[in-house]
Amino acid sequence: EVQYDQVWQHKREQRDRKYTVRKLSDGIFRVEGVQIERMVVQTDWENDEALSFLQHRFNRLGLEKELLKAGAVNGDEIRILGRALEFESTEDIFAELDD
């Protein structure tokens, strides 16, 4: 017996997790996607810990890699809904540790 509710729920979660990264112009990128936008809405932007947690969640979704693939560099503006974030790659931090 198949649990149709669970199958549907799983598909919806997969669909919600999808997002797009678009370069709007030099140094400006837009990210759109149900789950990412929901995270942005639920974040307390006055709280540094909440912002760190948001970045951690973005990285788990592979957002940083997608932004790098799209050509984003440190200091670029990333727009999600009405928010603008400064792109900061964590890859550079780890590269310094290898020296």
VENVENUR-V881821 format. One record per backbone hydrogen bond with DSSP energy under -1.0 kcal/mol. CO is the residue of the C=O (numbers start at 1). NH is the residue of the N-H. E is the energy in kcal/mol with one decimal. If there is no record, write none. Layout:
CO | NH | E
CO | NH | E
This chain:
2 | 4 | -1.3
3 | 7 | -1.9
4 | 8 | -2.8
5 | 9 | -2.6
6 | 10 | -2.8
7 | 11 | -2.4
8 | 12 | -2.6
9 | 13 | -2.5
10 | 14 | -2.3
11 | 15 | -2.6
12 | 16 | -3.0
13 | 17 | -1.7
16 | 35 | -2.4
20 | 32 | -2.1
22 | 30 | -3.1
25 | 28 | -2.3
27 | 77 | -3.4
28 | 24 | -2.4
28 | 25 | -1.5
29 | 79 | -3.4
30 | 22 | -2.8
32 | 20 | -2.9
33 | 37 | -2.7
34 | 38 | -2.2
35 | 39 | -2.2
36 | 40 | -2.0
37 | 41 | -2.2
38 | 42 | -2.1
44 | 47 | -1.7
47 | 51 | -1.9
48 | 52 | -2.3
49 | 53 | -2.3
50 | 54 | -2.2
51 | 55 | -2.2
52 | 56 | -2.1
53 | 57 | -2.4
54 | 58 | -2.5
55 | 59 | -2.4
56 | 60 | -1.9
57 | 61 | -1.2
58 | 63 | -2.2
59 | 62 | -1.3
62 | 66 | -1.9
63 | 67 | -2.6
64 | 68 | -2.6
65 | 69 | -2.5
66 | 70 | -1.9
67 | 72 | -2.9
68 | 71 | -1.2
73 | 76 | -2.3
76 | 87 | -3.4
77 | 29 | -2.8
78 | 85 | -3.3
79 | 31 | -2.7
80 | 83 | -2.6
83 | 80 | -2.1
85 | 78 | -3.4
87 | 75 | -3.1
90 | 94 | -1.5
91 | 95 | -2.0
92 | 96 | -1.9
